[in-house]
Amino acid sequence: MQAIAESELIINDRGAIYHLDLRPEELATTILTVGDPDRVAMVSQHFDSIEHRRQHREFVSHTGKIGKKRITVVSTGIGTDNIDIVLNELDALVNIDFNTRMVRPELTHLTIIRVGTAGALQKDIPVDGWVASTHGLGIDNLLNFYRYEPNEEEAAILHSFSTQTQLHHRLAQPYISGASGSLLRHFTEGFHQGITVTCPGFYGPQGRMLRLGLNQPELIDRLTGFSYGPHHIANFEMETAGIYGLGKMLGHSCLSLSAIVANRVLKQFSRDGNATVERLIQETLRTIEKLP
């Protein structure tokens, strides 16, 4: 195996990976991702201690401890283009030797949990509720740049989704990846569950119309009406499918948790989304602390 070139794995002058500006020893193996850089401090304020604080562009990272559990919280910014950066760099920090630029012979497994916001696509998922995503279904095309093969169940869901929604091939070639079952089972009480659709934008790609007309104005109705056996679409946002797909290919356990700040079917929006996010952060940290 050849060493990874400097142009492919960029390491800065302090020996940290380029975008996240983290060195391997500054990263915990349990990681929370948040979209908003300001939300990092909302999480780390609950830490008993903080060892490292780093910031580069929109990527803010705090590593510390709650009890004996070491945790890193890192902001990703919005969208799967940033998820591509964050997931690859998190993996590189633990699985590539920065001195030799070679993949380590023994790989390290990460636990990665997204704590973010989303819009509900079912009437019975209320504003200010929570969703734990069973699957991430991407209409953003990120995983189509990688060699990814869905399992049998995922392929069946994807085929049914394409058939039912008739999403035009000019918009997307959808992909799907499941959550880590070992993580999902810890987030059942108080959580709605379902498929999360990951979109490549906030306005047109999520069916919002301001001054521009939409190519597929019936998108929300088609997503809301989709079902395959016990599976239905609970919500949509802009990161989950990328996290699930890249995480699975890299051998990490991933879960996405969403605070519902809007219900797109009922056209409602939260009056205090920050309070809903704060409650979700606290519940997530309580659960993580108990994980082995």
N, C-alpha and C positions, 0 to 999 in steps of 0.2 A: 504494500500500500504506500502511495506517495504522500508526502507532507502536503497539507492544504496551503495553497498559495496565499501570499499577503493580500492580494486583491480580493480573495474570497472570504477569508477570516481576518477582519480588521481589528487589530489590537492597538490601543493607544499608548502614549508614552508612559503611563503609570501601570501598564500591564493589564488594563481592563478592556473588555469587549466594547466595541465602538459606540453603539447606540445607547445601550443601557448604562455604560460607564461603570460596570461592576467587575470586580476581580472574583475568581472562583471562591475564595474564602469568605466573601461578603454575601454569598447567597445561601439561604436555607433550602432544604429539600421539600419543605412545605411552603407553597407560594399562593398568595391571593393576588389576583389581577383585578384592577379597577380601571375604568376608562378615564375618569377625571383625575388629573394630577392632584387637585386639592383634596380628593377623597383619600389619598394615601394617609394624610395626617388624621382623617376621621377614623381610620383603622388603627394606626400605630398609637393613638392616644390611649388605647386600651392595653397596650403592651406594658409589662412590668419593667422592662428595660429596653433600650434601643442601642444597638452596637454600631450600626452603619447607616448613614444618610447620604444618598447620591442623587444628583439631578443632571440630566443632559437632554435638552430640548423638552419634549413632552413626557419624557421617561423619568419619573421620580421613584426612588426605591428607598424603603426603610426596612432594615432587618433587626429583629429583636426577639424577645421571649415573652411568652405568657406561661408562668410556672416553669416547667422544664421543656416546654415545646418551643422550638426555634422556628420563627416564621419570617418570610419576606413578603412584603406587600409592594407591588410595582404597578405603576400606571401605564396603560397601553396606548392612551389616546383612543380615537374612534376609528373603527373599521378593520376589516381583515387584512388590509395592506400593512397596518401596524402590527397586527397579530402575527403575520409572517415574520416580521423582524423579531418580535418579543419571544415567540416560541422557539425559533431557531437559535437565538442567542442564549436563552435560558438553558437549552440543551447543550449548547457548546460549552457553557461555563462548567458543566459537570462531566461532560463526556468527551471533551477534546483537551489534550495536553497542550497548553499554550506555549510551552518551551519547544517541544518537538513538532507541534502542529499536526499531530497524529491522533486518530480516534483511540481512546483508551481501550485496552483489552477487556476490562470489566466495566460494564455500563452502570450508571447510577439512575435510579428510578425517582422521578419527581411526582409530587402530588400538587396539582394546579387547580385552584377553584376560582372561577370568575364570580365577582359580586358586582352586579350592574343593574341597569334599569331597562325596561322594555315596555312595549304596548301589548295589551291582551287582545286576542282575536276570538274570544268566546264570551258570551254574555255572562256566564256564571263564574268568570274569573274577575273579581272586583278590583277596581282601583285601590291601591295600597295593599293588595295581596302579594303573595310571593309565588314564584314558579321555579321548580327544579326541572331542568331540561332533560328528558329521556334521550333525545337525539338532537343534533344540530343538522338542519337541512339548508345547505347553502345555495343561494341563487346569485352569488358574487363571483363565482368562477375560480377562486383561489386554488382549490385542490386539483383543478384540472391541469395545473402546471407541474404536478407531482405524479409519481406512479402510485396510485392509490386504488385499491380494490375493495368495495364494500362486501360485507359478509352476506349470507343468503337472505336473512331477514331484512337487512338494510336495502339490498337490491330489490326485494319485493316491494318495500315501502316506496322506494324511489320510482319504480315502474308505475305503481298505482298513482303516485303524485303527478307524474308527467302526463299520464292518461287523463286523470280527472281535471287537472288545472289547465291543461293545454297551454302551458307557458311557452311562448314563442321562442324558437331556437335562436332568434336574433338577440333576445334578452339574456339568456343564460343556458348553460348546460348544468342542471342541478346535480348536487352530490349530497351524500348523507353520511353521518358517522354517529355512533351511539356514545352515551355517557359511560363512565366507569361505574359498573354495577356495585362495586365494593364501596364507592363513595355515595352513590345515589341512595342506597338503603338507609343511610344515616340522616337523610333529609326528606322525611315523609310527613311527619306531624307538622301541620301548619302550612304545608306546601301543596299547591296544585302541581300536577305533572303533565307533561305532554311534549310534543315536538316543538322546537324553536326554529323558526325560519330566520336565516341570516341574510340581510339585504346589503347591497353595495352603496346605499345612500339613505338619506333621511326623508326626502321629499318624494319625488317621483317613484323611486324604487319601493317606497312604503305606501304608495297610493295617495299621497298628499298632493293637492292641486292648489297652487296659489295663482300665478299668472300664466303658467305653462300648461298646455293640454297634455293629457296622458295617453301613451300608446296602449296601455292596458287598464282602463278605468275600473274594470270589474275585478281587479287583482285581490282586493281584500275579501270580497264575497267568495271567490274561488278558494282562497286559503282557509277561510272560516269554515267552508262547507266540506273540506277534505276529511276523509276518514279511511282507515285501512284496518280492519279488525278492531282491536282495542285502541289503536293509535289515532290521534287527532292533533291538529296544530293548536298549541296553547297561546303562542305569542310570537312576536318578531322583534329583532334588534339587529346589531351589526358586527358581532364578534364570535358568537358561540360555535358555529359550524367550523370556522377556521381553527379554533382552539381544540375542538374534539378531533378533527381530522389530522392535524399536524401532531397533536399529542399522542394519538393512537399509533401513528406511523413511527414516532420516535420512542415509543414504549413507556409513556407516562400516563398516569391516572388523572383524568380531567372531569370536572363538573362545572356547570354553569347555573348560577342562582340569580334570579331577576326579581327586583322590586318593581311591581307594576305601577307605573305612573300615569298610564293612559289606558282606556278601553276604547279601541277603535270602532267596535261595533256599536257601543252605546254613545260614542263621541263624548266621553268624559275624561277629565284630566285631574290629577291629584292636586289638592289644595296645599299639601305639605309633603312633597316627594322626599325631601331630605330626612324627615322624621321616619318615613318608611324605610329608606336606605339605612339609616342608623340602627333601626330595630333589626334589620337583616344582618348587618355587620355584627352586632352583638350576638345574635343567634348562631351565626356562622363560626365566630371565634369560640363560643362555648362548646360547640360540637367538635371543632378541630382539636381543641385542647384535650379531648377525651380519646382521640384517635390514636392507635398504636404507632 
